[in-house]
């Protein structure tokens, strides 16, 4: 939308200063291509370079009516809305990245790794088991779902 406004503004300036219609058309086409190029480069800069990562949310532990099972976490992956799509992620690595207070080996950033074990229900939620159980503080927190190991 903003690109079109920019194009109109530049075209108006050229129209006021151009002598022939042919000259106006050729200059307007050049401006239009420049505007499209700006739009494409702006949208490309917003695309993540690491496309082998999908985002997800830690919903809860697997649970029944009364008992929770902290060994298995429920993960909702963005854009996954059914069991068929969730089956693609079986076996994929999941990383819960968090920041700790104390520095260890030169970094305060820590990771708990896990993997997707099976779908949970019909709405695209998956179950994942982590090397160490995720803390309850992570409910609602973001996790990274890696697209490896790949079976394609």
N, C-alpha and C positions, 0 to 999 in steps of 0.2 A: 504494500500500500504506500509506504513512504517512498519507495523507488519511483512509483508512477508520479507522485507529486514532484519529485526532484526532476524527472524527465520533462514534465510540463513546464516547470520553471525555466529549465535550460532551453527548451524548444521555443518558448516565448521570447527569450532574449535573442535567439538566433533569427526568429521570424522578423523581429523588428529591424535587424541589421542586414538581412540577406537581400540580394537583388533579384534573383530568379527563383522560380519554384523548384527547378531541378537542383539548384544549389542547396536550397532549404531541405529537400528530401534527403539528399546524400548526407548532409550534416546531421539531420535528425536521426537517421539510421545509425550513424556512428555513435551518437550520444546514447541511443537506446541500447546498443550493444555494450557500451561502457557501463551503463546502469545495471544491465543484467549481470555483467561480470562482477560488479561490486556485490550484488545480491547473492550470487553463487558463492563467492569467497567468504562472505559473512556467514552464510548458512553452513558452509563446510567447516568453518572454525569452531562452530558449536557442536559438531559431531565428534564424539569421543574417539581418540585414536586407538584405544584398546577395545576393539569391538568384540573381543573374545570374553568379555565380562558382562553379565547381566545382573541387574540389581534385584534384591529381594528384601523381605522384612521377616524378622523373627517374631512369629505370632505368640507362641506359647510352647509349653511342653505338651507331648502327647498325654492325654488324660482320659479318664472315665468320669463318671458322675462325681466320685469322691476322691479317687487316688490320682496323683500325677506321676508321670514317668519321666524324670529329668534326663534320662539317657537318650531320649529321642525328642528332637525339637521339630516344631511345625514351621515351615518356611513358605511364605507367599511370594512367588516370583512375578515380577511385573510383566503384564501382557499374557500370562498363562491363565486361562479361564476354564479349562476342562481337563479331564483325565488323559485324553489322547495327547494333548500338548505337554502335559506333565510327564508323560512316559519318556519323552525325549531327554529329560534331564536326569534320568536314572543313572547312577554311577558318577555323575559330575561332581567335581570338587566344590566345596563351599568354604568361604573364608569369612570369619567374623573379626574385623580389624578394630582395635580399640587403643586408646591412649592411656598409659599408666602414669603414676606419679614419679616412680623411681626409674632412673636410667639404667638399662642393662645392655652391655655390649654397644654402648654409644647411641642407643635409641630408646625413646619412650614408647614407641609404637610396637604393639604386640598383636599376634594373630593366633586364633584358635581355628584349626583346620577340621573339616568334616567332609562327609559325602552324602549325596542324596540316595536314600535307600528304596523308597517306594512312594507312590502317590497316596494322598490322604483325602478321602471323600471325592466328590464329583466337581469341585469348584477350582481345581488347579493347584491346590495346596499340596506340598510334598513333605515327607518326613526326612529328616537328616540326622545322622549320628556324628557327633564331634569327638575328637580325641579326649578333650576334657569337656564335661557338661557345660553348656553356656550358662552364665549367671542369670538369675531372674531380672537383674537390672537391664539386661539386653532385650527384654520384651518390647517390641515396637522398633528396635534398632535396625539399621540397615546391614545387610550381609551381601557379599559378592559371590555370585554363582559363576564359576569358571566353565567355559565350554570345552573342557578337557577332563578326562580322557574321552576322545571322540570315537564313536562306533560307526561313523559314516565313511 
